[in-house]
Amino acid sequence: MNSFEKFLIDLLRGKSYIIIITIISTLIGGAYSLRSSYEQLYIAETDVRPLREYELSVFDQFNNMGIYGLNPELTKSFKVDSDLLLDLFIQNVRNRDSMFQAALETKFFNENEFDSNREYKEYVKNFVDSILIQQYREPETKKKYYTLIGKTEDKSKWVNFIKVFHRIASEETKESVNERLLSLIDIIQKQRNFKLDSIQTAQQLIEIDIKKYINNKVKHLERQLSIAKQIDLDKNTSISNPLLSPEMIYLRGSIPLSQEIKFNKEGVLPEFDSGLTSLNSLKQSVLKDNINVVPQKLIDSLHRSVKEDLIDNNNFRYAHISTDESKFYFKSRRALVIVISSIIGFIIGVFFVLGKEFFLGLRRLAKENS
């Protein structure tokens, strides 16, 4: 009889012990799994969606800036829509600070169960970091939304956590939105007060650049003209100007160079004309719009809107989260504990039987020798 056959016979002989020990271990595991901390585990999913159109009414004054005839690019900068607010909201969410604060504020975990405050906060941080932020798109509208996915043993705790997190994240988003809008209002105010001065300064700078450019160019042309005269070259039609380096344009001849010098001294420079024309056009636009387009009353009204509708409004939320629509998927841990207990019981039973047979064999061997 080989060792494997003996092993099987020993197990069969002690199968009752293995069954009994496995049952006892399973019962112990089942009893242990009934403890509150092993009662249940849920995978929670909560959607973060963009605001609906009617919820954006507080931004109507900013979104309708186009009626004042402002620069289209500036008007576009003022545009506040649901996608922008959702992006700003998620941007604040991704740094996890709002989630961490919400978990502490709602006492998502019992601090008394930890040995130290540091250990408690580290555990909360790990929980917050484990929450997934998945991006999806609506099948029909293609509008994006996000889903927060986390684990919880208590549905009500998750719901409360999300509500507080929604408030804190909205407060952080509010700061970003207010900063953005106040900066844009400041731009309009400065445009009203300083735009003309800026344009006039730009015109002066261009005129200075023109003078410098002309002086330097004329000096260089005069040096090249002197060389052309020295070699008695009046005109050279076989040379194409683009092929000549700046130090060899004397090869064009003295007559073309004299004409170019005269042309430059008269200040006819097409390369600068477009810039000056644009500035003159902008200046005329400002002179017209300075009264009709950006009146001080409008700027004051925008400041008032930011303060009353946003800064002082603590109830406004910058993304739509309905905790009532949160989904919870049950993930049983009891079954896992019971299965592991059964496996451990079976292994203990096997070792018990093998040990028992080993010691019985030693006893038999001792009797035979005596």
VOKEDREN-247950 format. One line per field, with one value per residue (C-alpha): x, y, z. Coordinates in Angstrom, 1 decimal. Layout:
VOKEDREN-247950
xx c(X | ...)
yy c(Y | ...)
zz c(Z | ...)
end
This chain:
VOKEDREN-247950
xx c(0.0 | 1.6 | 1.5 | -1.3 | -3.7 | -2.9 | -3.7 | -7.1 | -7.9 | -7.0 | -9.3 | -12.2 | -11.7 | -11.9 | -14.5 | -17.0 | -14.5 | -13.9 | -17.7 | -18.3 | -15.4 | -16.4 | -20.0 | -18.8 | -16.4 | -19.2 | -21.6 | -19.0 | -18.4 | -22.1 | -22.5 | -19.5 | -21.0 | -24.2 | -22.3 | -23.5 | -20.2 | -20.8 | -24.5 | -24.3 | -22.3 | -23.7 | -22.1 | -23.7 | -24.0 | -25.1 | -25.3 | -24.0 | -25.8 | -25.8 | -28.4 | -31.6 | -32.3 | -34.7 | -32.1 | -29.8 | -32.1 | -29.7 | -27.2 | -29.7 | -28.1 | -24.7 | -25.9 | -27.8 | -24.8 | -24.9 | -27.9 | -25.5 | -23.4 | -20.3 | -17.4 | -18.6 | -15.5 | -16.1 | -19.8 | -18.8 | -16.6 | -19.6 | -21.7 | -22.6 | -24.2 | -24.8 | -21.7 | -19.4 | -20.8 | -20.6 | -17.0 | -16.1 | -18.0 | -16.2 | -12.9 | -13.4 | -14.7 | -11.6 | -9.3 | -11.4 | -11.3 | -15.1 | -15.6 | -13.1 | -14.8 | -18.3 | -17.2 | -15.8 | -18.9 | -21.4 | -19.3 | -19.4 | -17.2 | -17.1 | -14.0 | -14.1 | -13.3 | -9.8 | -6.7 | -5.9 | -7.2 | -4.5 | -5.5 | -9.1 | -8.4 | -6.2 | -9.0 | -11.4 | -8.9 | -8.6 | -12.4 | -12.7 | -9.9 | -11.7 | -14.8 | -14.8 | -15.8 | -17.0 | -18.0 | -20.9 | -23.0 | -26.7 | -27.6 | -29.9 | -28.6 | -24.9 | -24.7 | -22.1 | -22.7 | -20.8 | -21.5 | -20.0 | -19.4 | -18.5 | -19.0 | -21.2 | -22.8 | -25.6 | -27.7 | -28.8 | -25.1 | -24.3 | -27.3 | -26.4 | -22.8 | -23.8 | -26.1 | -23.3 | -20.7 | -23.1 | -23.3 | -19.5 | -18.6 | -21.1 | -19.5 | -16.1 | -17.6 | -19.3 | -15.9 | -14.6 | -17.7 | -17.7 | -14.0 | -14.6 | -17.5 | -16.0 | -12.9 | -14.9 | -16.8 | -13.5 | -12.4 | -15.5 | -14.9 | -11.3 | -12.3 | -14.7 | -12.1 | -8.9 | -9.6 | -9.1 | -5.8 | -4.6 | -5.4 | -3.7 | -0.7 | -0.6 | -0.8 | 2.1 | 4.2 | 3.6 | 4.5 | 7.7 | 8.4 | 7.8 | 10.2 | 12.9 | 12.3 | 12.4 | 15.6 | 17.4 | 16.2 | 17.1 | 20.6 | 21.2 | 19.8 | 22.0 | 25.1 | 24.1 | 23.4 | 26.9 | 28.4 | 26.3 | 27.5 | 31.1 | 30.9 | 28.9 | 25.9 | 22.7 | 20.3 | 20.5 | 17.3 | 18.8 | 18.8 | 15.7 | 15.5 | 14.3 | 17.4 | 19.8 | 21.0 | 20.6 | 24.4 | 24.2 | 21.1 | 23.5 | 23.5 | 20.0 | 21.6 | 21.5 | 18.3 | 16.0 | 17.7 | 17.2 | 13.5 | 13.1 | 14.9 | 12.4 | 9.5 | 10.5 | 11.2 | 7.6 | 6.4 | 4.5 | 4.8 | 2.0 | 3.3 | 2.2 | -1.0 | -3.2 | -2.2 | -2.9 | -6.2 | -7.4 | -6.5 | -8.3 | -11.4 | -11.3 | -11.0 | -14.1 | -15.9 | -15.0 | -16.0 | -19.4 | -19.8 | -18.4 | -21.8 | -24.3 | -22.8 | -21.1 | -22.9 | -21.9 | -25.5 | -24.9 | -21.6 | -23.2 | -26.1 | -23.7 | -21.9 | -25.2 | -26.3 | -23.1 | -23.5 | -27.2 | -27.8 | -24.5 | -22.2 | -25.1 | -27.1 | -26.0 | -28.9 | -27.8 | -26.2 | -23.9 | -24.7 | -27.8 | -27.6 | -30.7 | -29.9 | -33.4 | -32.2 | -29.1 | -28.8 | -27.6 | -26.4 | -26.2 | -22.9 | -23.2 | -20.2 | -21.9 | -21.7 | -18.0 | -17.3 | -19.4 | -17.6 | -14.1 | -15.2 | -16.2 | -12.9 | -10.9 | -13.1 | -12.4 | -8.7 | -8.6 | -10.7 | -8.2 | -5.2 | -7.0 | -7.7 | -4.1 | -2.7 | -4.9 | -3.9 | -0.3 | -0.4 | -2.4 | 0.3 | 3.0 | 1.1 | 0.7 | 4.3 | 5.3 | 3.1 | 4.6 | 8.1 | 7.3)
yy c(0.0 | 3.3 | 6.5 | 8.2 | 5.2 | 5.2 | 8.9 | 8.4 | 5.5 | 7.6 | 10.4 | 8.0 | 6.5 | 9.9 | 11.4 | 11.8 | 14.0 | 16.1 | 16.6 | 17.5 | 20.0 | 21.6 | 22.0 | 23.6 | 26.0 | 26.9 | 27.6 | 29.8 | 31.7 | 32.2 | 33.5 | 35.8 | 37.2 | 38.1 | 40.8 | 44.3 | 45.2 | 42.2 | 42.7 | 44.2 | 46.0 | 48.1 | 49.5 | 53.0 | 54.9 | 58.6 | 60.6 | 64.2 | 65.8 | 69.3 | 71.8 | 72.2 | 75.3 | 76.8 | 76.4 | 78.8 | 81.8 | 83.5 | 83.9 | 85.4 | 88.9 | 87.5 | 85.2 | 88.1 | 90.5 | 90.3 | 92.7 | 95.5 | 95.1 | 94.0 | 92.3 | 88.8 | 87.2 | 89.0 | 88.1 | 84.5 | 84.7 | 85.8 | 82.8 | 80.6 | 77.3 | 74.0 | 72.3 | 75.0 | 74.8 | 71.0 | 71.1 | 73.6 | 71.4 | 68.2 | 70.0 | 70.9 | 67.3 | 65.7 | 67.2 | 65.2 | 67.9 | 68.4 | 64.6 | 64.5 | 67.4 | 65.8 | 62.4 | 64.1 | 66.4 | 63.5 | 61.2 | 58.5 | 56.4 | 56.2 | 58.0 | 56.1 | 52.8 | 54.1 | 54.3 | 57.9 | 60.8 | 60.4 | 56.8 | 57.9 | 60.6 | 58.3 | 55.8 | 58.5 | 59.6 | 56.1 | 55.8 | 59.1 | 58.1 | 54.8 | 56.7 | 56.4 | 59.4 | 57.9 | 60.0 | 59.0 | 60.6 | 60.6 | 58.3 | 60.9 | 64.3 | 63.3 | 65.6 | 64.4 | 63.5 | 61.8 | 58.9 | 58.7 | 55.0 | 54.0 | 51.4 | 51.7 | 49.6 | 52.1 | 53.6 | 56.6 | 57.4 | 57.5 | 59.7 | 62.1 | 62.1 | 63.0 | 65.9 | 67.5 | 66.9 | 68.5 | 71.6 | 71.9 | 71.2 | 73.9 | 76.4 | 75.7 | 76.0 | 79.2 | 80.7 | 79.7 | 81.1 | 84.3 | 84.9 | 84.3 | 86.7 | 89.4 | 89.3 | 89.8 | 92.7 | 94.2 | 93.9 | 95.8 | 98.5 | 98.9 | 98.9 | 101.7 | 103.7 | 103.0 | 101.6 | 104.9 | 105.6 | 102.1 | 102.6 | 106.0 | 104.5 | 101.7 | 104.2 | 106.2 | 103.0 | 102.0 | 105.5 | 105.3 | 101.9 | 103.3 | 106.1 | 103.8 | 101.3 | 104.0 | 105.6 | 102.3 | 101.2 | 104.5 | 104.5 | 101.0 | 101.9 | 105.0 | 102.8 | 100.4 | 103.3 | 104.6 | 101.2 | 101.1 | 104.5 | 103.6 | 100.6 | 102.8 | 100.5 | 102.4 | 99.5 | 95.8 | 94.1 | 90.6 | 90.5 | 89.5 | 91.4 | 88.4 | 86.5 | 89.2 | 89.4 | 92.8 | 93.4 | 92.9 | 94.9 | 97.5 | 95.0 | 96.3 | 99.6 | 103.2 | 104.2 | 101.6 | 102.2 | 106.0 | 105.4 | 103.1 | 105.7 | 108.4 | 105.9 | 105.2 | 108.8 | 109.7 | 107.1 | 104.9 | 101.5 | 99.0 | 96.6 | 99.2 | 100.4 | 97.5 | 97.9 | 101.7 | 101.2 | 98.6 | 100.9 | 103.8 | 101.6 | 100.3 | 103.9 | 105.0 | 101.9 | 102.8 | 106.4 | 105.1 | 102.2 | 103.9 | 105.6 | 103.2 | 99.7 | 99.6 | 102.2 | 102.4 | 101.3 | 98.0 | 97.4 | 98.2 | 95.9 | 93.0 | 93.5 | 93.5 | 90.3 | 88.5 | 89.5 | 88.9 | 85.9 | 84.1 | 85.3 | 85.7 | 82.7 | 79.6 | 77.5 | 77.5 | 74.3 | 74.2 | 70.6 | 68.5 | 65.6 | 63.7 | 61.5 | 59.9 | 58.5 | 56.9 | 53.2 | 50.6 | 47.1 | 44.6 | 42.8 | 40.1 | 39.5 | 36.9 | 34.3 | 35.0 | 34.6 | 31.4 | 29.9 | 30.8 | 29.3 | 26.1 | 25.8 | 26.5 | 23.9 | 21.3 | 21.9 | 21.7 | 18.4 | 16.9 | 17.8 | 16.5 | 13.2 | 12.9 | 13.8 | 11.3 | 8.5 | 9.5 | 9.2 | 6.0 | 4.6 | 5.6 | 3.8 | 0.6 | 0.7 | 1.1 | -1.9 | -4.1 | -3.2 | -3.9)
zz c(0.0 | -1.0 | 1.1 | -1.0 | -0.6 | 3.1 | 3.2 | 1.6 | 4.0 | 7.0 | 5.7 | 5.1 | 8.5 | 10.1 | 7.8 | 10.7 | 12.6 | 9.4 | 8.9 | 12.5 | 12.7 | 9.4 | 10.6 | 13.9 | 12.1 | 9.7 | 12.6 | 14.3 | 11.1 | 10.6 | 14.2 | 13.7 | 10.4 | 12.2 | 14.1 | 13.1 | 11.3 | 9.0 | 8.4 | 5.0 | 2.4 | -0.4 | -3.6 | -3.8 | -7.0 | -7.1 | -10.3 | -10.6 | -13.5 | -15.1 | -13.9 | -15.8 | -17.8 | -15.3 | -12.6 | -14.4 | -14.2 | -11.7 | -14.6 | -17.0 | -16.8 | -17.7 | -20.4 | -22.1 | -22.2 | -26.0 | -26.1 | -24.9 | -28.1 | -26.3 | -28.1 | -29.0 | -27.4 | -24.2 | -24.3 | -24.7 | -21.7 | -19.6 | -20.8 | -17.8 | -18.8 | -17.1 | -18.7 | -17.4 | -13.9 | -13.9 | -15.0 | -12.3 | -9.8 | -10.8 | -10.8 | -7.1 | -6.4 | -7.9 | -5.2 | -2.7 | 0.0 | -0.1 | 0.3 | 3.2 | 5.0 | 4.4 | 5.8 | 8.9 | 9.3 | 8.9 | 11.2 | 8.4 | 10.7 | 14.5 | 15.6 | 19.0 | 17.2 | 16.3 | 18.4 | 17.4 | 15.6 | 13.0 | 12.3 | 12.1 | 9.5 | 7.5 | 7.3 | 6.2 | 3.6 | 2.2 | 2.1 | 0.2 | -2.2 | -2.9 | -4.3 | -8.1 | -10.3 | -13.6 | -16.6 | -18.9 | -21.6 | -22.1 | -25.0 | -26.7 | -25.8 | -25.5 | -22.5 | -20.0 | -16.4 | -13.6 | -11.2 | -7.7 | -6.8 | -3.2 | -0.5 | 2.5 | 5.2 | 5.9 | 3.1 | 5.2 | 6.0 | 2.3 | 1.6 | 4.4 | 3.3 | -0.3 | 0.8 | 2.9 | 0.2 | -2.3 | -0.1 | 0.5 | -3.1 | -4.2 | -1.8 | -3.3 | -6.9 | -5.9 | -5.2 | -8.6 | -10.4 | -8.4 | -9.1 | -12.8 | -13.0 | -10.9 | -13.0 | -16.1 | -14.6 | -13.6 | -17.3 | -18.4 | -15.8 | -16.9 | -20.5 | -19.8 | -17.9 | -19.7 | -23.1 | -24.9 | -23.1 | -24.0 | -27.6 | -27.7 | -26.0 | -28.5 | -31.4 | -29.9 | -29.5 | -33.1 | -34.3 | -32.3 | -33.8 | -37.3 | -36.8 | -35.5 | -38.4 | -41.0 | -39.6 | -39.5 | -42.9 | -44.6 | -43.1 | -44.4 | -47.8 | -48.0 | -47.3 | -50.0 | -52.4 | -51.7 | -52.7 | -55.9 | -56.9 | -56.2 | -58.7 | -61.1 | -61.1 | -62.0 | -62.4 | -62.5 | -63.8 | -63.7 | -59.9 | -58.0 | -54.7 | -52.5 | -53.5 | -52.1 | -48.6 | -46.8 | -47.3 | -51.1 | -52.1 | -53.7 | -56.7 | -57.5 | -58.6 | -57.4 | -59.1 | -57.4 | -54.1 | -54.4 | -55.1 | -52.1 | -49.8 | -50.9 | -50.5 | -46.9 | -45.9 | -47.0 | -44.4 | -46.8 | -45.0 | -45.8 | -43.0 | -40.4 | -42.1 | -41.0 | -37.3 | -37.3 | -39.2 | -36.6 | -33.7 | -35.3 | -35.9 | -32.3 | -31.0 | -32.9 | -31.6 | -28.0 | -28.5 | -29.5 | -27.1 | -24.1 | -23.5 | -25.1 | -24.5 | -21.1 | -18.9 | -15.2 | -14.3 | -16.0 | -14.2 | -10.9 | -11.7 | -12.5 | -9.2 | -7.4 | -9.1 | -8.1 | -4.5 | -4.0 | -6.3 | -5.7 | -2.8 | -0.3 | -1.7 | 0.3 | -1.1 | -4.7 | -6.0 | -9.0 | -10.1 | -9.8 | -7.3 | -6.3 | -3.3 | -3.7 | -7.0 | -5.5 | -6.4 | -3.9 | -4.8 | -2.0 | -1.7 | 1.0 | 3.2 | 5.3 | 2.6 | 2.1 | 5.9 | 6.0 | 3.0 | 4.4 | 7.8 | 6.1 | 4.3 | 7.4 | 9.3 | 6.6 | 6.7 | 10.5 | 10.3 | 7.8 | 10.0 | 13.1 | 11.5 | 10.1 | 13.5 | 15.3 | 12.9 | 13.3 | 17.1 | 16.9 | 14.6 | 17.1 | 19.9 | 17.8 | 16.9 | 20.6 | 21.7 | 19.0 | 20.1 | 23.7)
end
